[in-house]
Amino acid sequence: MFDTHAHVHDKAFDPDREAVLERAREAGVERILTIGTDLATSHDAREIAVRYGLDYAIGIHPHEAKDAPADLAGAFDAFIAASPKPPRAIGEMGLDYYYDHSPREVQRDVLAKGIRYARKRGFPAVFHERDAFVDFVEVLRAEAPQGLRGVVHCFTGDTAAARLLVDEFGLYLGIGGVVTFKNAQGLRDAVAAVGLEHVILETDAPYLAPVPHRGRRNEPAFVAATAAVVAGLFATSVKTVAAKTNASAIGLFGPRTP
C-alpha cells in the first residue's frame, strides 16, 4: 500500500519514528508521502524523506497562508534547487474556512499561486479543503479550467462534490480514516459512486486515526483499516484495493526512486 498523505516528520513521531516506520512495513505499507504545511515543515519533511527513503511534498497549508512568502514561486524554486531529493508534489494547499486561521482572501491568493506553480513546474497538487467548497471550486475553475493532476486529500464530501472534482477536474480523492467512522455513510456513498479508480489511500497521520484505532495517534500502518472498509464498499479484496490505488498513486506521484 501507498500512504499518500502523512506527516511522518511531525514531532508526534519524534520518540519512536523508526518503530512507526517498521510497523508500517509490517502492515504492507510500501511507500509514504510525508507532507509539508509551510516552508519550515517542508524542510522537516524533506529531511525525514531523505533519511528514511520516503517521498515528500512542499506546500503552504491554508492555516499558514498569512505567513506565506510574497514570492512563493521564488521560495519554492530556491527550496527545490537546494534539495538533494526533489519533492513529489506541491501541497498541501487549499482553503479552510472552518478555522479561518488565515484571512480568506489571503488563503485564496496563496492557493492560486500554488496551483500556478504546480502547473508551470509539472508537479501534481495536494489539496486541502474544509468548509470552503464553493470558493475552492471557483479558484480551480479560474486557475485550471482544463483540469489538473492532483488529489483532494482527506475528502469528506458528498456524492455531488466527489463527482464534480473527479469529472470536471480529473482529481483523485484521498480517502483516509474518516471513511471508517460510523457517521460517514455519506462519504462511503460518495466513494462508491465515483469508483475505485478515482480513489487513493492516505492516513493524515498523526491525525484522524481510523476505526478501530480512534482516539490514538494515527500512523501509516493504520491505512490497512481504511483499505479494508474501501474493499467492503466494492465487494472486493484488500489486495485488489491496494493494487488499484497504488497504480493510481504511482501514476500521480511517479514511480518510487531511492
Residue, then its C-alpha position, 0 to 999 in steps of 0.5 A: m500500500f501507498d500512504t499518500h498523505a502523512h506527516v511522518h516528520d511531525k514531532a508526534f513521531d519524534p520518540d519512536r519514528e523508526a518503530v512507526l516506520e517498521r510497523a508500517r512495513e509490517a502492515g504492507v505499507e510500501r511507500i509514504l508521502t510525508i507532507g509539508t504545511d509551510l516552508a519550515t515543515s517542508h524542510d522537516a519533511r524533506e529531511i525525514a524523506v531523505r533519511y528514511g527513503l520516503d517521498y515528500a511534498i512542499g506546500i503552504h497549508p491554508h492555516e499558514a497562508k498569512d505567513a506565506p512568502a510574497d514570492l512563493a514561486g521564488a521560495f519554492d524554486a530556491f527550496i527545490a534547487a537546494s534539495p538533494k531529493p526533489p519533492r513529489a508534489i506541491g501541497e498541501m494547499g487549499l482553503d479552510y474556512y472552518y478555522d479561518h486561521s488565515p484571512r480568506e482572501v489571503q488563503r485564496d491568493v496563496l492557493a492560486k499561486g500554488i496551483r500556478y506553480a504546480r502547473k508551470r513546474g509539472f508537479p501534481a497538487v495536494f489539496h486541502e479543503r474544509d468548509a470552503f467548497v464553493d470558493f475552492v471550486e471557483v479558484l480551480r475553475a479560474e486557475a485550471p479550467q482544463g483540469l489538473r493532476g492532483v488529489v483532494h486529500c482527506f475528502t469528506g464530501d458528498t456524492a455531488a462534490a466527489r463527482l464534480l472534482v473527479d469529472e470536471f477536474g480529473l482529481y483523485l480523492g484521498i480517502g483516509g480514516v474518516v471513511t471508517f467512522k460510523n457517521a460517514q455513510g455519506l462519504r462511503d456513498a460518495v466513494a462508491a459512486v465515483g469508483l475505485e479508480h478515482v480513489i487513493l489511500e492516505t492516513d493524515a497521520p498523526y491525525l484522524a486515526p481510523v476505526p478501530h484505532r480512534g482516539r490514538r495517534n494515527e500512523p501509516a500502518f493504520v491505512a490497512a483499516t481504511a483499505a479494508v472498509v474501501a474493499g467492503l464498499f466494492a465487494t472486493s479484496v484488500k489486495t485488489v484495493a491496494a493494487k488499484t490505488n497504488a497504480s493510481a498513486i504511482g501514476l500521480f506521484g511517479p514511480r518510487t526512486p531511492 
